[in-house]
Amino acid sequence: MSNIENKHNANLNRDLFAISLDPAGNTSLQAQLLEALRAIIVTSQNLTGARLPASRILAAELSISRTTVQVVYDQMISEGYLVTRRGSGTYVAHDITHLRSPTPQARPARPVLKPWQPFQTGLPDQSLLPYQTWARQLERAWRTPEPDLLMRPDPLGWYPLREAIADHLAAWRNLHCDPEQVFITSGAWEALEGIFCGLVGSGKTVAVEDPCWPKTHDILRVTGCKIHAVRIDAEGLDAGKIPDDVSAVIVTPSRHYPTGLNLPLSRRTALLDWAKRTGALVIEDDYDSEFRYRGQPLPSLSGLDGRANTIYLGSFSKLVSPALRIGYLVVPIHLLDQIRRHLGRVGPRASLIPQPALATFMQSGEFAIHLRRMRRTYARRQSHLLDALQPVSDLLDLQPDPSGMHLCLSLKPQLARRVSDQEICRRAKKIGLHVGALSDHCVLPDKMQGLLLGYAAFDEQALSEAADRFANLLRSV
Amino acid sequence: MSNIENKHNANLNRDLFAISLDPAGNTSLQAQLLEALRAIIVTSQNLTGARLPASRILAAELSISRTTVQVVYDQMISEGYLVTRRGSGTYVAHDITHLRSPTPQARPARPVLKPWQPFQTGLPDQSLLPYQTWARQLERAWRTPEPDLLMRPDPLGWYPLREAIADHLAAWRNLHCDPEQVFITSGAWEALEGIFCGLVGSGKTVAVEDPCWPKTHDILRVTGCKIHAVRIDAEGLDAGKIPDDVSAVIVTPSRHYPTGLNLPLSRRTALLDWAKRTGALVIEDDYDSEFRYRGQPLPSLSGLDGRANTIYLGSFSKLVSPALRIGYLVVPIHLLDQIRRHLGRVGPRASLIPQPALATFMQSGEFAIHLRRMRRTYARRQSHLLDALQPVSDLLDLQPDPSGMHLCLSLKPQLARRVSDQEICRRAKKIGLHVGALSDHCVLPDKMQGLLLGYAAFDEQALSEAADRFANLLRSV
């Protein structure tokens, strides 16, 4: 049987098995079935040549007698809707156009997704994930699922995944916590929304770094919190500049977003002291610090705090794939009840489907191997990009970055005098290069200037080619 | 090799491959590796007997010389951390307790999920899903994923799934729409939140049925909308009772939640006329009408409207599994840009992992076969439960329901005089029976009384046993 015939058969079965008949209806079961079957054949485009189920099977599916089905089939054969081939069954006739209602419009073509263009930020190179392993682990988890997978999904997440995350954080981030403190989310938006709605509360003020991830502002607005932006200096966020009446502060200590700055120990201690004194929550967004190329990965702020006042935010979007929609929170023990209540109320968002496979991926050590491999790859790509940009070293400050997935490059005076970062980005976009402007991440006056160039998702050839075009552009402005 | 040894090896590799060394550090690479390896062995509980990777492999992983690794291994053998077995490699020593820091606490036991108890509502019988098929489709989708699966996930959802949903709605719900109008969400909460934030707007008033799904009130509060509850009558929601100044109304026309009432055609037409006149949005929550046991499934309200003003909400939580966290919206064409902007801003929540498998499940016809099978099963369970409750037919109004996954039973005067629905539920809970109170779904005064008994997730034996206990309880109050 051809694929097309297979598909037509499946379409027909889908529609037939959806028929409901009413034994107490105004017309006989036979009349109801006749009408329903006629409607299916007349309105569907993709049934030509499809084979009808044996009368015995359709009768069982619809809980009616086999005779009723046979009478209806015979009637439709005589009307020309169906044909019969001796010894082989009953089929939808090929030429029923004269029986059809006017043709519905053809379905539009599928939209084409825009490919990821250099130097877009925020995506890992998803082509390097070991999909064979990943697909096998998905298959194993769901072929004969553990009984707990068939219960109402726990809004807190799949427990073995929470365990695997606790192990990972201990090994990679010096963050020692109990799996009970780890909560699975569908990503940073849900996690922050949960913290603002469930722990901080509408109307309260939250301090953010300036510059920062622009969506933080959106989420704070949606949850009704007030925003207090604090401009970072050469060392990052200074706790001394945060007013005492804020209820929480969001910080990216291991790698400031988007500048890449690392918050020094003295500043970390000062921040934790400030939080202890004011009772404010510290929300540590640790979005990609596993990708550290030189030196030990820095311990997390939460690990330093003993997590008394610090909530840790992690995500698998950059470490594995954004297709997962899986992130997590690590919450201090004294806040567990409050966040559990909130998550119980809003219910689970993160799909349970990938969670057992991800837990196995982590516990088997494949995850660490993948991280290490990506770290080597990204380190190579970063230095490749820096080399490729050498021709414009008089225009851009080409500092290597010890970590991350993008470079944040300052404009040298010779370039900064002539043009703004936003203007460069606008012109780059016209030639298919997506460069980010640092100033787009600021809300305070006297916005910082800089260019964000993602390199993680592009191979060396693509980076060379894009860097050449970008250098030409910079020379021409 | 035993499973335990395998696990220990994986743990060790995970930790080793996570080490970062700094060639520009204050100490030599050798000293750094020695310290890191010592720390791993001393702090980890689960490495006893684990085999270390060959020096060649670890050297390649850490980008250092093989000699450095070999010197460190030798040093640690002499210190007693490692042992070597001739011709077989280097292992973590068995007796290193004297070298360890104080033992960290053992991990607590995994919490046990509470099994689903009769007569809890809202869950399908997940044990009846064809997991072999489902697991195979997951594996196929991700073994060699289509290029589009490796791009940034589309916040609107995986296009072939949107197509499959459009086909399903045409066949089952008489709702004809373009796949562009279908948006994938992580479920009803996200869908409603998206409508209230993205289309209705904070501060506006939304009308809800009384009784209704209690979380609707939570979502409206979180999004800053005002609530106007309208008590339903024997025919359901009466559009004449909705004030003209509300911006939207949420309605469950095919099967009122939780009473099961079907909104008659005259009321539907009146509601659409009202919406046309006032310009208000109608949000049709169609959560389980595929499970209709007698008569044709009723066409959706959105299908009747031509969707001019009606947004349709669907979900796979009850039709397939709540583990998916996949639901959807169907939005009228004139609102597409607005909802796209909103979804683009908040980003995707629904995991991409199950979406291609679900699309295949639907397009292959397996989904329709599953629905039909569940429909037969649930119909059988409902009549079984009604039979089992016959002994208390003097206390409860045992009307069969032509659709749904739970019964909403009125209290007969003899019972209603003695006790409230909430009191019955409290007492039932004490004997492990989860019965819902209709009054808990009301906010207006003079709350309606009734009992909600879910039957879909329980087999006949469980239903008989639970019905017996419940009948005894009712006799005793």
Interface residues (C-beta under 8 A of the other chain):
Chain A: K7 N9 A10 N11 N13 R14 D15 F17 A18 I19 S20 D22 P23 A24 G25 A36 E61 S63 P104 R107 P108 R110 P111 L113 K114 P115 W116 G122 L123 Q126 S127 Y131 Q132 W134 A135 R136 L138 E139 R140 A141 W142 R143 T144 P145 D148 L149 L150 M151 R152 P153 D154 Y159 P160 E163 A171 W172 H176 D178 P179 E180 S186 G187 W189 E190 C197 K215 D218 V222 G224 R292 Y293 R294 G295 Q296 P297 P322 A323 L324 R325 I326 R345 V346 G347 P348 R349 A350 S351 L352 I353 P354 Q363 S364 G365 F367 A368 I369 L371 R372 R376
Chain B: K7 N9 A10 N11 N13 R14 D15 F17 A18 I19 S20 D22 P23 A24 G25 A36 E61 S63 P104 R107 P108 R110 P111 L113 K114 P115 W116 G122 L123 Q126 S127 Y131 Q132 W134 A135 R136 L138 E139 R140 A141 W142 R143 T144 P145 D148 L149 L150 M151 R152 P153 D154 Y159 P160 E163 A171 W172 H176 D178 P179 E180 S186 G187 W189 E190 C197 K215 D218 V222 G224 R292 Y293 R294 G295 Q296 P297 P322 A323 L324 R325 I326 R345 V346 G347 P348 R349 A350 S351 L352 I353 P354 Q363 S364 G365 F367 A368 I369 L371 R372 R375 R376
